[in-house]
Amino acid sequence: MNDPHHDVLSDDPALRIAALAALRKLHPRPPCRGTNTHVHTNYSFSVFRSPAEAAWLAYQAGVEVFGINDHYTIDGHDEFRQACDALGLPATFSIEAVAMDRAAAEAGTLLNDPGNPGRMYLCGKGVTRPEHPQAEEHLIQLRRFQEVRNQAMIAACDRHFRAVLQVTGPQWAEVVSQTPRGNTTERHIARACVNRIRQLAEEPGRSFAELFTALVGAAPAGDDAALQNQWRGSLLKAGKACYVDEDERAYPDLEELCGLFLQLGAIPTYPVLGNPITDGEASISDLCDRLAERGIYALELIPERNSDDRVDAVIAEARRRNWPVFDGTEHNTPAMSDLLPQWSCDDRFRPTFRESALILLGHQELRRRQEPGYVDDDGVPEPGGFQRCRSVGAALLDQMG
């Protein structure tokens, strides 16, 4: 007899979904404690091995509304939808990419990418037109820029292995095989390199610590997740041995990326960095003024990166403007962490995060019905859209029990 606890980790998506339906019968849903509308899955990079695994862990953790938010792709949305449906878990569907604010770049202003002036992480919350042909072609192009660079970086890592150890390093196949649709990132490269060192350490007379130290220039520190981050910081960042310059075309103008998200029916949303506090985010009020001028009327927080005072300031400014503030944990890392960190469950902040999740659910449902959502096709907030989306989202949540 199949074990659904084992099958949820299967390589077969259909078996994973069937396992979730069985697990739901075995494990009643625990009390809901908070929301999380921003996690990555293996369709970009994540500690989660599949959207189904992410959904199962969220179900167990008491997440009330759960959202996928991969980099540069919506390919994981179908499995995520099926997984959440199997568990009776309200789901949101989003995407993340990086834009360039040219004016901020020229002024040397740092936003939510603390190492690159003008560069801006941006989310499209609530994808409701996943089949939009122009949007998909644009995403393919952006992923292609990333792939070309990543192929060059793994080739540089291979040269580094050869130069230091006189052995081959990891190859492209070992990078691209880590993600179902080949949507590779720098983190996949680091994981492939650490895995290659472990493989070499199995040979007689070799030790992992010796090999790692020779390649990185420092002794290994920590678990596998820490080792991957150590490799990235020591070899893949600007000025390091395996770094490759990024193609400027990989980062579209802010208006262009907002337009892509609107084609997908999503809400352009700015994730506030929080830590460190950059010059562009020093004043939340000024930041929101600039965002509104550029057609962005929603914020997002990864609360565990922020202090209490910072979360409070962002929420206060958003409420003054009648903007939603979404929350999440990313999990764009090799390390597992709580899906509901303390800030997401904090009674001071949870009502705003929950209300915003309801707005996102409502936006998705209304756009599915071809009715006005939170913003229109030009990104302008619909009159009464905040309240209408919240009401529809609340009704959906009630229906799901």
C-alpha positions as CSV (number, residue, x, y, z in Angstrom):
1,M,0.0,0.0,0.0
2,N,1.3,3.4,-0.9
3,D,2.3,5.8,1.9
4,P,1.0,9.3,1.1
5,H,3.7,10.9,3.4
6,H,6.3,9.3,1.0
7,D,4.3,9.9,-2.2
8,V,4.1,13.7,-1.6
9,L,7.8,13.7,-2.3
10,S,7.5,11.6,-5.5
11,D,8.9,12.7,-8.9
12,D,5.4,12.2,-10.3
13,P,3.2,15.3,-10.0
14,A,0.0,13.3,-10.3
15,L,1.1,11.0,-7.5
16,R,2.0,14.1,-5.3
17,I,-1.5,15.5,-5.8
18,A,-3.2,12.2,-5.0
19,A,-1.0,12.0,-1.9
20,L,-2.2,15.4,-0.7
21,A,-5.8,14.4,-1.0
22,A,-5.1,11.3,1.1
23,L,-3.1,13.3,3.7
24,R,-5.9,15.7,4.1
25,K,-8.2,12.9,5.2
26,L,-5.5,11.7,7.7
27,H,-4.6,15.0,9.1
28,P,-7.4,17.6,9.9
29,R,-6.3,21.1,9.1
30,P,-4.8,22.9,12.2
31,P,-6.0,26.3,13.3
32,C,-5.1,29.1,11.0
33,R,-2.4,31.4,12.4
34,G,-1.4,33.8,9.6
35,T,-1.0,34.3,5.8
36,N,1.9,33.8,3.4
37,T,1.5,35.0,-0.2
38,H,5.1,34.8,-1.3
39,V,7.1,31.6,-1.5
40,H,9.3,30.3,-4.3
41,T,9.2,26.7,-5.4
42,N,11.6,24.5,-7.4
43,Y,10.3,26.2,-10.5
44,S,12.8,28.9,-9.7
45,F,14.9,28.1,-6.6
46,S,13.6,27.0,-3.3
47,V,14.1,24.6,-0.4
48,F,10.8,23.1,-1.5
49,R,11.2,20.2,-3.9
50,S,7.8,20.9,-5.5
51,P,4.8,23.1,-5.2
52,A,2.9,20.2,-3.7
53,E,5.5,19.9,-0.9
54,A,5.2,23.6,-0.2
55,A,1.4,23.4,0.0
56,W,1.6,20.4,2.4
57,L,4.0,22.2,4.7
58,A,1.8,25.3,4.7
59,Y,-1.3,23.3,5.5
60,Q,0.5,21.7,8.5
61,A,1.7,25.1,9.6
62,G,-1.7,26.7,9.8
63,V,-1.3,29.1,6.8
64,E,-4.7,30.5,6.1
65,V,-3.9,31.9,2.6
66,F,-0.9,30.6,0.7
67,G,0.8,32.0,-2.4
68,I,3.3,30.9,-5.0
69,N,5.7,33.7,-6.2
70,D,8.5,32.3,-8.4
71,H,11.1,34.3,-10.3
72,Y,10.5,34.8,-14.0
73,T,7.9,32.0,-14.4
74,I,4.4,30.9,-13.7
75,D,5.1,27.3,-14.8
76,G,4.6,26.1,-11.2
77,H,1.1,27.6,-10.9
78,D,-0.8,24.6,-12.3
79,E,0.6,22.1,-9.7
80,F,0.3,24.7,-7.0
81,R,-3.4,25.2,-7.8
82,Q,-4.0,21.4,-7.8
83,A,-2.1,21.0,-4.6
84,C,-4.0,23.7,-2.8
85,D,-7.3,22.5,-4.1
86,A,-6.5,19.0,-2.8
87,L,-5.9,20.4,0.6
88,G,-8.7,23.0,0.7
89,L,-6.1,25.7,1.0
90,P,-6.9,29.2,-0.4
91,A,-4.2,30.0,-3.0
92,T,-2.8,33.0,-4.6
93,F,-0.7,33.1,-7.8
94,S,2.1,35.6,-8.4
95,I,5.4,36.2,-10.1
96,E,8.6,38.1,-9.4
97,A,11.2,39.7,-11.7
98,V,13.8,42.5,-11.6
99,A,13.3,45.9,-13.3
100,M,15.5,48.9,-13.7
101,D,14.4,52.3,-12.6
102,R,16.7,54.3,-14.9
103,A,16.2,57.6,-13.1
104,A,17.1,56.0,-9.8
105,A,20.1,54.4,-11.4
106,E,21.4,57.7,-12.8
107,A,21.0,59.3,-9.4
108,G,22.8,56.4,-7.7
109,T,19.7,55.6,-5.6
110,L,19.5,52.2,-4.0
111,L,16.1,50.6,-3.7
112,N,15.3,47.0,-2.8
113,D,18.5,45.6,-4.4
114,P,21.0,47.0,-1.9
115,G,24.0,46.3,-4.2
116,N,22.8,47.9,-7.5
117,P,21.5,51.4,-7.9
118,G,18.1,51.6,-9.6
119,R,17.6,47.9,-9.7
120,M,14.2,46.9,-8.3
121,Y,12.6,43.6,-7.4
122,L,9.0,43.7,-8.4
123,C,6.1,41.3,-7.9
124,G,3.0,40.7,-10.0
125,K,0.4,39.6,-7.4
126,G,-2.6,37.7,-8.5
127,V,-1.9,36.4,-12.0
128,T,-5.3,35.9,-13.8
129,R,-4.3,35.7,-17.4
130,P,-1.5,33.1,-17.5
131,E,-2.0,32.4,-21.2
132,H,-1.3,35.9,-22.4
133,P,1.0,35.3,-25.5
134,Q,3.0,38.5,-25.4
135,A,3.6,38.2,-21.7
136,E,4.8,34.6,-22.1
137,E,7.2,35.6,-24.9
138,H,8.6,38.4,-22.8
139,L,9.2,36.0,-19.9
140,I,10.9,33.5,-22.3
141,Q,13.2,36.3,-23.4
142,L,14.1,37.4,-19.9
143,R,14.8,33.8,-18.9
144,R,17.0,33.4,-21.9
145,F,19.2,36.3,-20.8
146,Q,19.5,34.6,-17.4
147,E,20.3,31.3,-18.9
148,V,23.1,32.6,-21.2
149,R,24.8,34.2,-18.1
150,N,24.4,31.1,-16.0
151,Q,25.9,28.9,-18.7
152,A,28.9,31.3,-18.7
153,M,29.1,31.2,-14.9
154,I,29.1,27.4,-14.7
155,A,31.8,27.3,-17.4
156,A,33.8,29.7,-15.2
157,C,33.3,27.4,-12.2
158,D,34.5,24.5,-14.3
159,R,37.7,26.4,-15.2
160,H,38.2,27.2,-11.5
161,F,38.0,23.5,-10.6
162,R,40.5,22.7,-13.3
163,A,42.9,25.4,-12.3
164,V,42.8,24.6,-8.6
165,L,42.3,20.9,-8.5
166,Q,43.1,19.7,-12.0
167,V,39.6,18.1,-12.3
168,T,36.5,19.0,-14.1
169,G,33.8,21.0,-12.3
170,P,30.1,20.7,-12.5
171,Q,28.6,20.9,-16.0
172,W,25.5,22.7,-17.3
173,A,23.3,19.5,-17.1
174,E,23.9,19.4,-13.4
175,V,22.5,22.9,-13.1
176,V,19.5,22.8,-15.4
177,S,18.4,19.4,-14.0
178,Q,17.6,21.0,-10.6
179,T,14.5,22.9,-11.9
180,P,11.6,21.3,-13.9
181,R,11.5,23.8,-16.8
182,G,15.2,24.9,-16.8
183,N,14.6,28.2,-15.1
184,T,18.1,28.5,-13.6
185,T,19.6,30.9,-11.1
186,E,22.9,31.6,-9.5
187,R,21.8,29.5,-6.5
188,H,21.5,26.4,-8.7
189,I,25.1,27.0,-9.8
190,A,26.3,27.2,-6.2
191,R,24.4,24.0,-5.3
192,A,25.9,22.1,-8.3
193,C,29.4,23.2,-7.2
194,V,29.0,22.1,-3.6
195,N,27.5,18.8,-4.9
196,R,30.6,18.3,-7.1
197,I,32.9,18.8,-4.2
198,R,31.0,16.2,-2.2
199,Q,31.4,13.8,-5.2
200,L,35.1,14.4,-5.4
201,A,35.4,13.9,-1.6
202,E,34.3,10.3,-2.0
203,E,37.6,9.5,-3.7
204,P,40.3,8.0,-1.6
205,G,42.7,10.5,-0.1
206,R,40.4,13.5,-0.5
207,S,38.3,15.3,2.1
208,F,35.5,17.7,1.6
209,A,37.0,20.3,3.9
210,E,40.3,20.2,2.1
211,L,38.7,20.5,-1.4
212,F,36.3,23.2,-0.3
213,T,39.0,25.3,1.3
214,A,41.3,25.0,-1.8
215,L,38.5,26.2,-4.1
216,V,36.9,28.9,-1.9
217,G,39.9,30.1,0.0
218,A,38.2,29.6,3.4
219,A,37.3,26.6,5.5
220,P,33.7,25.3,5.1
221,A,31.4,26.9,7.6
222,G,28.0,25.5,8.5
223,D,25.5,23.1,6.9
224,D,24.8,22.6,3.2
225,A,22.8,25.8,2.9
226,A,25.6,27.8,4.5
227,L,28.1,26.2,2.1
228,Q,26.1,27.1,-0.9
229,N,25.9,30.7,0.3
230,Q,29.6,30.7,1.1
231,W,30.3,29.6,-2.5
232,R,28.1,32.3,-3.9
233,G,29.7,35.1,-1.8
234,S,33.3,33.9,-2.4
235,L,33.1,33.1,-6.1
236,L,30.0,34.2,-7.9
237,K,29.6,37.8,-6.9
238,A,31.0,40.9,-8.7
239,G,34.8,40.9,-8.7
240,K,35.1,37.2,-7.8
241,A,36.7,34.4,-9.8
242,C,33.6,33.0,-11.4
243,Y,31.6,36.1,-11.8
244,V,30.1,37.0,-15.2
245,D,28.7,40.4,-16.1
246,E,24.9,40.6,-16.5
247,D,23.3,41.6,-19.7
248,E,21.6,45.0,-19.2
249,R,18.7,43.7,-21.3
250,A,17.9,41.2,-18.6
251,Y,16.4,44.1,-16.5
252,P,13.6,45.8,-18.4
253,D,12.5,49.4,-17.6
254,L,10.2,49.6,-14.6
255,E,7.3,50.6,-16.9
256,E,7.9,47.7,-19.2
257,L,7.9,45.1,-16.3
258,C,4.7,46.7,-14.8
259,G,3.2,46.4,-18.3
260,L,4.1,42.7,-18.4
261,F,2.5,42.0,-15.0
262,L,-0.6,43.9,-16.1
263,Q,-0.8,41.7,-19.2
264,L,-0.9,38.8,-16.8
265,G,-3.8,40.4,-15.0
266,A,-1.6,40.9,-11.9
267,I,-1.1,43.8,-9.4
268,P,2.3,45.4,-9.7
269,T,3.7,45.3,-6.2
270,Y,6.9,46.7,-4.6
271,P,8.5,44.4,-1.9
272,V,10.1,46.7,0.7
273,L,13.6,45.5,1.5
274,G,13.8,46.5,5.2
275,N,17.3,45.3,6.0
276,P,19.4,47.1,5.2
277,I,17.5,50.4,4.9
278,T,18.6,51.9,1.6
279,D,18.5,55.6,0.7
280,G,15.6,55.0,-1.6
281,E,13.6,53.4,1.2
282,A,14.6,55.7,4.1
283,S,11.3,57.5,3.9
284,I,8.4,55.2,3.3
285,S,6.1,58.1,2.5
286,D,8.5,59.4,-0.2
287,L,9.0,55.9,-1.5
288,C,5.2,55.5,-1.9
289,D,4.9,58.8,-3.6
290,R,7.5,57.7,-6.2
291,L,5.8,54.3,-6.6
292,A,2.4,55.9,-7.2
293,E,4.0,58.2,-9.8
294,R,5.2,55.0,-11.6
295,G,1.9,53.2,-11.3
296,I,2.5,51.0,-8.3
297,Y,-0.2,50.9,-5.6
298,A,0.6,47.9,-3.5
299,L,3.4,46.9,-1.1
300,E,4.9,43.6,0.2
301,L,6.9,42.8,3.3
302,I,9.0,39.8,4.1
303,P,8.5,40.5,7.8
304,E,11.5,38.5,9.2
305,R,13.8,40.9,7.3
306,N,12.3,43.9,9.1
307,S,12.1,45.4,12.6
308,D,8.8,45.9,14.4
309,D,9.1,49.7,13.8
310,R,9.7,49.2,10.1
311,V,6.8,46.8,9.7
312,D,4.6,49.3,11.6
313,A,5.7,52.2,9.5
314,V,5.1,50.4,6.2
315,I,1.6,49.3,7.3
316,A,0.7,52.7,8.6
317,E,1.6,54.4,5.3
318,A,-0.2,51.8,3.3
319,R,-3.4,52.1,5.3
320,R,-3.2,55.9,4.9
321,R,-3.2,55.3,1.1
322,N,-5.7,52.4,1.1
323,W,-3.0,50.1,-0.3
324,P,-2.7,46.4,0.5
325,V,0.5,45.1,2.2
326,F,1.1,41.4,1.3
327,D,3.4,39.3,3.4
328,G,5.5,36.2,2.8
329,T,8.7,34.3,3.6
330,E,10.3,33.8,0.1
331,H,12.0,30.5,1.0
332,N,14.3,31.3,-2.0
333,T,17.1,29.6,-0.1
334,P,18.5,26.1,0.5
335,A,17.5,26.4,4.2
336,M,14.1,25.5,5.7
337,S,12.5,28.1,7.9
338,D,9.1,28.8,9.4
339,L,6.3,29.5,6.9
340,L,4.7,31.7,9.6
341,P,7.4,33.7,11.3
342,Q,6.5,35.6,14.4
343,W,5.6,38.9,12.6
344,S,3.1,37.2,10.4
345,C,1.2,35.9,13.5
346,D,1.7,39.1,15.5
347,D,-1.7,40.6,16.5
348,R,-0.4,44.1,15.6
349,F,0.3,43.2,12.0
350,R,-1.7,40.1,11.2
351,P,-5.0,41.9,10.5
352,T,-3.5,44.0,7.8
353,F,-1.7,41.0,6.2
354,R,-4.9,39.0,6.3
355,E,-7.0,41.8,4.8
356,S,-4.5,42.2,2.0
357,A,-4.6,38.4,1.3
358,L,-8.3,38.7,1.1
359,I,-7.9,41.6,-1.4
360,L,-5.6,39.4,-3.5
361,L,-8.1,36.5,-3.4
362,G,-10.8,38.9,-4.4
363,H,-8.8,40.4,-7.2
364,Q,-8.2,36.9,-8.6
365,E,-11.8,35.9,-8.4
366,L,-13.2,39.1,-9.9
367,R,-10.8,39.1,-12.8
368,R,-11.6,35.4,-13.4
369,R,-15.2,36.6,-13.7
370,Q,-14.0,39.4,-16.1
371,E,-15.1,42.0,-13.5
372,P,-13.0,44.9,-12.2
373,G,-10.4,43.9,-9.6
374,Y,-8.1,46.0,-7.5
375,V,-6.4,47.6,-10.5
376,D,-7.6,47.9,-14.1
377,D,-5.6,46.9,-17.2
378,D,-3.6,50.1,-17.0
379,G,-2.7,49.5,-13.4
380,V,-4.9,52.2,-12.0
381,P,-6.8,51.3,-8.8
382,E,-10.5,50.7,-9.5
383,P,-12.9,52.9,-7.7
384,G,-14.0,50.9,-4.6
385,G,-11.7,48.1,-5.7
386,F,-10.0,47.7,-2.3
387,Q,-13.3,47.2,-0.5
388,R,-14.9,45.1,-3.2
389,C,-11.9,42.7,-3.5
390,R,-11.7,42.4,0.3
391,S,-15.4,41.5,0.4
392,V,-15.2,38.9,-2.3
393,G,-12.0,37.4,-0.8
394,A,-13.7,37.1,2.6
395,A,-16.7,35.3,1.0
396,L,-14.3,32.9,-0.8
397,L,-12.6,32.1,2.5
398,D,-15.9,31.5,4.2
399,Q,-17.0,29.1,1.5
400,M,-13.8,27.1,1.9
401,G,-14.5,26.8,5.6
